[in-house]
């Protein structure tokens, strides 16, 4: 199975799926960067809520809009 196929819906790339994956990748990259450089970030909790929670919310909104 091709990984791009996971991002498709009805044989077209799904914007909400792509945005969710990019948001999660961004979260991982920034988290690893902060861990490796040992930098504190006072707003990290907000960043984590927005990137991971936003990705989850986007997927839920995608399912709701597809079911209508």
C-alpha positions as CSV (number, residue, x, y, z in Angstrom):
1,X,0.0,0.0,0.0
2,X,1.3,3.4,-1.0
3,X,1.4,6.0,1.8
4,X,-0.1,8.6,-0.4
5,X,-3.2,6.3,-0.8
6,X,-3.9,6.8,2.9
7,X,-4.3,10.5,2.3
8,X,-6.8,10.0,-0.6
9,X,-10.6,10.1,-0.4
10,X,-12.6,9.1,-3.5
11,X,-9.3,8.9,-5.4
12,X,-8.4,12.5,-4.7
13,X,-6.1,13.9,-2.1
14,X,-8.1,15.0,1.0
15,X,-7.1,18.5,2.2
16,X,-8.2,17.7,5.8
17,X,-6.1,14.5,5.9
18,X,-3.0,16.3,4.4
19,X,-3.4,19.1,7.0
20,X,-3.7,16.6,9.8
21,X,-0.6,14.7,8.8
22,X,1.4,17.9,8.3
23,X,0.3,19.2,11.7
24,X,1.4,16.0,13.4
25,X,4.7,16.0,11.6
26,X,5.3,19.6,12.6
27,X,4.5,18.7,16.2
28,X,7.0,15.8,16.1
29,X,9.8,17.9,14.5
30,X,9.4,20.8,16.9
31,X,9.2,18.5,19.9
32,X,12.4,16.6,18.9
33,X,14.2,19.9,18.2
34,X,13.3,21.2,21.7
35,X,14.4,17.9,23.3
36,X,17.7,17.8,21.5
37,X,18.6,21.4,22.1
38,X,17.3,21.3,25.7
39,X,15.4,24.5,25.2
40,X,12.4,25.3,27.4
41,X,9.4,26.8,25.8
42,X,6.8,28.2,28.1
43,X,4.0,27.9,25.5
44,X,4.7,24.3,24.5
45,X,1.5,23.0,26.1
46,X,-0.5,25.4,23.9
47,X,1.4,24.3,20.8
48,X,0.8,20.6,21.6
49,X,-2.9,21.2,22.1
50,X,-3.2,23.1,18.9
51,X,-1.2,20.8,16.6
52,X,-2.4,17.5,18.0
53,X,-5.9,18.5,19.0
54,X,-6.3,20.5,15.8
55,X,-5.4,17.4,13.8
56,X,-8.0,15.3,15.7
57,X,-10.6,18.0,15.3
58,X,-9.9,18.3,11.6
59,X,-10.5,14.6,11.1
60,X,-13.8,14.7,13.1
61,X,-14.9,17.7,11.0
62,X,-14.0,15.7,7.8
63,X,-16.1,12.8,8.9
64,X,-19.1,15.0,9.8
65,X,-18.9,16.8,6.4
66,X,-18.6,13.6,4.5
67,X,-21.6,12.1,6.1
68,X,-24.0,14.9,5.1
